Structures are given as structure tokens and as C-alpha cells.
Amino acid sequence: MAKLHAKVVIVNRHDVLITSANLTGHGLGRNLEIGRRAYGKPAEDAADHFDELIKAGTFQPVEWGSIS
């Protein structure tokens, strides 16, 4: 079973944020967390990668607003 620990946000295939940060007490105050934001081609490449993972059945898409 595949797992993704990194947190990834891709916006319109042109802006991507990949981070290890957790929104917990340790994640916000005690751990050393790091992230990277990128625009353009790196964001498009990340979006393509996730599209392939979805196509392969590794990940399932979730529509924004459908998460409760």
C-alpha cells in the first residue's frame, strides 16, 4: 500500500507547495519541518505525476469541499 507523508497542494497546475509540516504542537513548535513552493514547470510536472498516480489507481482524487 502506497503512503504519502508529504503534504502537497497543487493549484491550477502552476503553483505547488510540498512540505513535511504537520499542524500539531510538535509540528508547529518542536520539530524541524521544511517545505518548498514552486511555480511553472515544476508545478506542472508535479501535477502530471499525480495524474499518473491517479490513472494507475495508486491515489484517488478527492473533490475540494467533499472532505468532512
Phi and psi in degrees as GROMACS dihedral restraints (atoms count N, CA, C in turn):
[ dihedral_restraints ]
;  ai    aj    ak    al  type     phi  dphi    fc
    3     4     5     6     1   -79.0    20    10
    4     5     6     7     1   142.7    20    10
    6     7     8     9     1  -132.4    20    10
    7     8     9    10     1   144.8    20    10
    9    10    11    12     1  -120.4    20    10
   10    11    12    13     1   113.9    20    10
   12    13    14    15     1   -89.7    20    10
   13    14    15    16     1   -30.9    20    10
   15    16    17    18     1   -65.2    20    10
   16    17    18    19     1   150.7    20    10
   18    19    20    21     1  -100.1    20    10
   19    20    21    22     1   128.6    20    10
   21    22    23    24     1  -128.9    20    10
   22    23    24    25     1   130.8    20    10
   24    25    26    27     1  -127.6    20    10
   25    26    27    28     1   123.9    20    10
   27    28    29    30     1  -118.8    20    10
   28    29    30    31     1   126.2    20    10
   30    31    32    33     1  -114.6    20    10
   31    32    33    34     1   117.4    20    10
   33    34    35    36     1    52.2    20    10
   34    35    36    37     1    27.9    20    10
   36    37    38    39     1    62.5    20    10
   37    38    39    40     1     9.0    20    10
   39    40    41    42     1  -122.3    20    10
   40    41    42    43     1    -4.9    20    10
   42    43    44    45     1  -145.2    20    10
   43    44    45    46     1   125.2    20    10
   45    46    47    48     1  -132.6    20    10
   46    47    48    49     1   139.5    20    10
   48    49    50    51     1  -123.2    20    10
   49    50    51    52     1   123.3    20    10
   51    52    53    54     1  -122.4    20    10
   52    53    54    55     1   123.4    20    10
   54    55    56    57     1  -146.3    20    10
   55    56    57    58     1   158.8    20    10
   57    58    59    60     1   -99.6    20    10
   58    59    60    61     1    -5.5    20    10
   60    61    62    63     1   -61.7    20    10
   61    62    63    64     1   136.3    20    10
   63    64    65    66     1  -109.5    20    10
   64    65    66    67     1   141.5    20    10
   66    67    68    69     1   -88.2    20    10
   67    68    69    70     1    62.2    20    10
   69    70    71    72     1  -126.8    20    10
   70    71    72    73     1   170.6    20    10
   72    73    74    75     1   -56.2    20    10
   73    74    75    76     1   -46.4    20    10
   75    76    77    78     1   -68.0    20    10
   76    77    78    79     1   -41.9    20    10
   78    79    80    81     1   -64.2    20    10
   79    80    81    82     1   -34.5    20    10
   81    82    83    84     1   -89.4    20    10
   82    83    84    85     1   -25.7    20    10
   84    85    86    87     1  -124.4    20    10
   85    86    87    88     1   -19.5    20    10
   87    88    89    90     1  -122.8    20    10
   88    89    90    91     1   -35.4    20    10
   90    91    92    93     1   -81.9    20    10
   91    92    93    94     1   157.4    20    10
   93    94    95    96     1   -93.7    20    10
   94    95    96    97     1   107.1    20    10
   96    97    98    99     1  -110.6    20    10
   97    98    99   100     1   153.4    20    10
   99   100   101   102     1  -143.6    20    10
  100   101   102   103     1   150.8    20    10
  102   103   104   105     1  -147.7    20    10
  103   104   105   106     1   168.4    20    10
  105   106   107   108     1  -142.5    20    10
  106   107   108   109     1   130.7    20    10
  108   109   110   111     1  -108.8    20    10
  109   110   111   112     1   137.2    20    10
  111   112   113   114     1  -140.7    20    10
  112   113   114   115     1   156.5    20    10
  114   115   116   117     1  -125.2    20    10
  115   116   117   118     1   161.2    20    10
  117   118   119   120     1    72.7    20    10
  118   119   120   121     1  -132.6    20    10
  120   121   122   123     1   -56.2    20    10
  121   122   123   124     1   -44.3    20    10
  123   124   125   126     1   -60.1    20    10
  124   125   126   127     1   -38.0    20    10
  126   127   128   129     1   -67.7    20    10
  127   128   129   130     1   -41.2    20    10
  129   130   131   132     1   -62.5    20    10
  130   131   132   133     1   -41.9    20    10
  132   133   134   135     1   -62.8    20    10
  133   134   135   136     1   -41.4    20    10
  135   136   137   138     1   -64.1    20    10
  136   137   138   139     1   -42.6    20    10
  138   139   140   141     1   -62.6    20    10
  139   140   141   142     1   -41.9    20    10
  141   142   143   144     1   -61.6    20    10
  142   143   144   145     1   -41.5    20    10
  144   145   146   147     1   -61.4    20    10
  145   146   147   148     1   -45.8    20    10
  147   148   149   150     1   -67.2    20    10
  148   149   150   151     1   -35.4    20    10
  150   151   152   153     1   -58.9    20    10
  151   152   153   154     1   -41.9    20    10
  153   154   155   156     1   -66.8    20    10
  154   155   156   157     1   -39.9    20    10
  156   157   158   159     1   -63.4    20    10
  157   158   159   160     1   -37.8    20    10
  159   160   161   162     1   -68.8    20    10
  160   161   162   163     1   -44.3    20    10
  162   163   164   165     1   -60.6    20    10
  163   164   165   166     1   -36.6    20    10
  165   166   167   168     1   -77.8    20    10
  166   167   168   169     1   -10.1    20    10
  168   169   170   171     1    85.8    20    10
  169   170   171   172     1     6.5    20    10
  171   172   173   174     1   -70.1    20    10
  172   173   174   175     1   -42.3    20    10
  174   175   176   177     1  -119.4    20    10
  175   176   177   178     1   158.5    20    10
  177   178   179   180     1  -118.4    20    10
  178   179   180   181     1   134.9    20    10
  180   181   182   183     1   -69.8    20    10
  181   182   183   184     1   146.4    20    10
  183   184   185   186     1  -128.0    20    10
  184   185   186   187     1   125.6    20    10
  186   187   188   189     1   -75.6    20    10
  187   188   189   190     1   138.4    20    10
  189   190   191   192     1   -59.8    20    10
  190   191   192   193     1   135.2    20    10
  192   193   194   195     1    94.8    20    10
  193   194   195   196     1   -13.8    20    10
  195   196   197   198     1   -92.7    20    10
  196   197   198   199     1    -2.7    20    10
  198   199   200   201     1   -88.5    20    10
  199   200   201   202     1   125.0    20    10
